[in-house]
Amino acid sequence: MRILVLGGTGYLGRHVAARLRALPGAQVLDAGRSSRAEFGVDLAADRPERLAKTLAAAAPDTVVNCAGATGGDPLTLAEANARGPALLCAALRESAPTARLVHLGSAAEYGPGAPGTPVSESAPACPVTLYGATKLAGTVAVTTSALDGVVLRVGNPVGPGAPVANLPGRVASLLRSAAPGPEAVLRLGDLSAHRDFVDVRDVARAVALAVTVPGHLPPVLNIGGGTAVAVRELVHGLAQRSGFQGRLEEGTGGSTRSARVSWQCSDITAAERALGWRPVHDLDDSLDALWAATAQSGPLP
């Protein structure tokens, strides 16, 4: 099986590519902007005819799209998260119409959740951030493409290698470089929100199942931990693992991407039914692995 992975050098992509390489008989091909990539692809800038030629040369049985942007200006987000998937679908229809497409979406597409009620794939998508809106546009491109495609709507990823662009990675990096002793102060934003954290290794396993499960798949599947966890609980868990003896100070600021979403939790029943998937790593496992990884690599990128 030839599997073309886009965005394989990113946080999720690295774990996904490693998991796919472990599949029996899999030939994983790297596509991206890096000079080391086997196939040069830039979903934010390529012309449709160029990408179609690249896909024809790669001749994939499956394409996994981990590419995207979590931050940046509106143009960057639109090009990476909306234009990119639309371009990919158009090129696949021309050059590899029978290939399966596994695209990574985001739970941010749903917008705010109702406390105590996990959101299912049939719920209306009402993103309140530009990030969520552009990710939703990418999902629509895939689900209306008439391809053999599935969107995995990923919750808040956590685990080894988390970058400082997301909260767990940023907090781990701050704790790793924090001053010792009880006088140390770590200043953070508002930690009162609840999020559905999912281990990055469980995300990679879900992708591998979506690649290999035969037959038709639902257009969208939630991939999350299935539990709403207070962000404060995650931060305190990392602080305990670090041996931090100082004071954690919460401010009123925080991520503009998530400030309007105080509670979020995904119903993962459909993924279990369609893929036979459930997360095997709980939050403690994820935090243990994240903290251990920072010890090996130093401050996170």
HELIX and SHEET records of a PDB file:
HELIX    1   1 TYR A   11  ARG A   21  1                                  11    
HELIX    2   2 PRO A   48  ALA A   58  1                                  11    
HELIX    3   3 PRO A   74  LEU A   77  1                                   4    
HELIX    4   4 ALA A   78  ARG A   83  3                                   6    
HELIX    5   5 GLY A   84  SER A   95  1                                  12    
HELIX    6   6 ALA A  107  GLU A  109  5                                   3    
HELIX    7   7 LEU A  130  THR A  143  1                                  14    
HELIX    8   8 LEU A  167  ARG A  176  1                                  10    
HELIX    9   9 VAL A  200  THR A  212  1                                  13    
HELIX   10  10 VAL A  231  SER A  242  1                                  12    
HELIX   11  11 THR A  269  LEU A  275  1                                   7    
HELIX   12  12 LEU A  283  SER A  297  1                                  15    
SHEET    1   A 7 PHE A  39  GLY A  40  0                                        
SHEET    2   A 7 GLN A  27  GLY A  32  1                                        
SHEET    3   A 7 ARG A   2  LEU A   6  1                                        
SHEET    4   A 7 THR A  62  ASN A  65  1                                        
SHEET    5   A 7 ARG A 100  SER A 106  1                                        
SHEET    6   A 7 ASP A 148  VAL A 154  1                                        
SHEET    7   A 7 VAL A 220  ILE A 223  1                                        
SHEET    1   B 2 ASN A 156  VAL A 158  0                                        
SHEET    2   B 2 PHE A 197  ASP A 199  1                                        
SHEET    1   C 2 VAL A 185  LEU A 188  0                                        
SHEET    2   C 2 ARG A 247  GLU A 250  1                                        
SHEET    1   D 2 HIS A 194  ARG A 195  0                                        
SHEET    2   D 2 VAL A 229  ALA A 230 -1                                        
END                                                                             
